[in-house]
């Protein structure tokens, strides 16, 4: 995998929408040293992680689509912890509302989810991890997870017996700025924004994008309905939301 020429390729796919129907880019970075391929993917994702600007009153807020440090750590983790024994490389996907990084192999034998999130180092590929550390791609063993959880909730991870997927939702105009400003309505504004943009959004999808529990989502929706800020049109299953503006 570290040879100048090999059969390992890391895939990056880009879609026009929120699903895999309309593929607009399908790139492969590899057949070379995995260190070189990883750096190429990092550069590609850095370019895709564009900066958005929002002007609110007298303030100008600039944010990347996702936080840069967690993106880098999750991408490198997906490579160094991937199970290459089945010749399945990690996959990096870009959608209109999120990025998804998938590595194959699930948790290593004897590792629990608690271990996974504990920031302790349990590398699947010890020699690969050592090389990545030597070339500066990994700064400190076990530190990557702590850098991710500093910005995102554990709910962005999906762990199965066969793969580990991390989903980074793109930042919203209301995200974090209301918390910084001490705005107690910040959580309601996040949900209200999602409903305005996606009237048919489900509570589960809201939870995935905000990191809130479904119970909290239900409570916020109830408050928004009672104050007339949102109205439900149609049934709970087939209806949609309408803002009460």
N, C-alpha and C positions, 0 to 999 in steps of 0.2 A: 504493500500500500504506500510505502514511502519511496519506492523506486521512481526514477525519472519517467519510466513508461510502465504502465500496468493496466489492468482491466477494470479499475474502480472509477466510477463516474458519479458525481453528485448532481442531482437534478433540481432545477429551478423552473417552476411553472407559474405563469401569470394569466389570470382570467379577467374578462371584462366586467363580470358581475359578482354576485355573492355565492354562486355555485360553480360547478365545473363544466357547465354547458358550453360556454364560449371561451375557448382557449386562444389567447392572443400571442403568447410567447411560451416556448418550451426549449430551454437551454440546458446543456450538459457541461459541467465543469469537471474535468478529470482526465483519466487515462494518463495521469502524470502523478507526481508526488502529492499525497493527500494534504500536505502542508500548503503547497501551491494552490491546489484546488480550493481549500478552505479560504485562503486569502482572496481568491477570485470571487467566491460566493459572498464573502463579507463586503467586498467592494460593490458588488451588484446590489445587495440589499441596502447598503448605505445610500446608493443613488436612488433606489426606490422609496426610501424613507424620507420623503420630501418634507419641507417645512411649510406649514399652513399658518396664515396670519388672520387674526380676528381683531377687529377694532370694536371695543366696547366703551362708549362714552369717550373719555379722554385717554383711555388706555389702549395700547397696541400689544396684543399678545401673540407671540410666535411660538409654535410647538411643532415638533416632528410628528409624523403620523403615529409612531410608537416611540417609547423611551429608548434612546440609543444604547445605553449600557446594558440593560436587560436583553435587548435584541442580540447584541454581540455575544453575551454569555450563553444565551439559550441556543444560538446557532452553533457555537463551538461545542457545547455539551452534546448537541444532537449528533455531531460528528464523532467525538471521542468516545461516546458511550453507545454508539451504534453497534449492533451485532453483525459484523461483516462475514461471519462464518457461513451464512446462508446466501451470500453474494447479493444482498439487498441493501442498497445505499440509502442514506437519509434523503428526505425529500423536503424541499422548501417551496411553499406556495403563497402566491400573492392574490388576494381577492380585492374587490372594491371597498370592503369595509374592515379587512383584517389581514394578518399574515399568520400562516400556520407552518410550524416546523415539526416534522415527524421523523423520529428515529425508531429503528426496529429492534426487537428483542425484549421489550418490557423491562421489568426490574431484574437485576441480577439475582442469582440463586442465593437465598438467605436474607435478601434485603426486603424490608417492609416499607410501606408508604411513609411511615414515621421516619425511618432511616433516610429515605429519599429527600425529605424536606428538612432534615436536621442539619444540613450544611456540612456533614461529615463526608470525607472522601472515600468512596467505594467504587473505584474505576473498573469498568469492564475490560478495558484494554490498557493495562498498566504501562506497557512499553510505549504505546501511542501517546498516552497522557504525559509520559516523561519527555518525549520528543517535543510535544506541543509546549510544554513548560520551558524547555531549553531554548526554543525559538521565540519565546515571548507571547505566544497565543494564549497560554494559561499563566496567570500571574501567581496564584496561590492555590494549592489543592483544596477543594471543598469550598472555595469562596464564591463560585459562580452563582449558586442557588441563593445565597444571602443577598447578592446584588439584584437578582430578579425579584425576590420577595420584598425588597425595599420599596418597589414601585407597584407591584402587582400582587393580587391575591392568589392563593393556591388553586382557586377554581379555574385558572387559565390552563391548568394541566389536565390532560386526560390520559389515564394509565390503564393499560390492559395487559393481558398475558403476552401479547405479541408486539405491542408498540407503545411509545410514549409520545404524545402530541401536546405541543404548547401553542395556544392561540392568543395572539396579541390583537385585541380590537383597536381600531384606529381611534385616536383621541377625539373627544367631542368638545365643542366650544365651551361648554360649562364645566368640563372636567377639571378638578382641582382648584380653579381660580376662585370659585365660591368658598371653598374651604379656607384658602389663604386669606380671603377677605372677611372671613367670619360670617358668611351669609348662611343662616340656618335653613334657608330654603334651597340650598344647593342640590340636595338629593332629589327634591321634587322637580327642580329644573332639568336635571339629567333625564328623568323619566319623561317629562313633558317634551323635551327635545326629541327623544327617540320616537315618541308617538306622533309628533308632527312630521318627522321624516319617513316613518314607516307605520301608517295607520293600522296595518294588519299584524303588527308585531305581537308576539306572545310573551307571557310573563317569563318563560324559560329563556327566550332570546334576550329579554331585558336583563335578566340575571347574568347571562353570559357576558354581555357587553359592559355592564357596570360593576360586576363583582358583588352585587347585593344578593342576599338570600331571597328565595321566592316568597318567604313570609314578609320580608321587608317590602318587596315589590308590591304585594297585595295590599299592605297597609298604606303605602303611598298612593296607589291607584284609588283606594277607597276615599282617601282625603281629597284627591283631585276631583273625584266624581261628586263628593258632597259639596265642594265649593264651586261646582259648575265649570271647572277648568277643562274637563274632558267629558264626553258623552259617548256612550256605547250605542252603536247603530247595528241592529241585527242581533243574532244569537251569540252566545259566548264562544261557540265553536266556529261559526262561519261569518261572524260579523266583523266590524272594524271600529277603530276609535276616531272620534272627531273632536277637535279642540273647541272649547266653548267661547272662542274669541269673537 
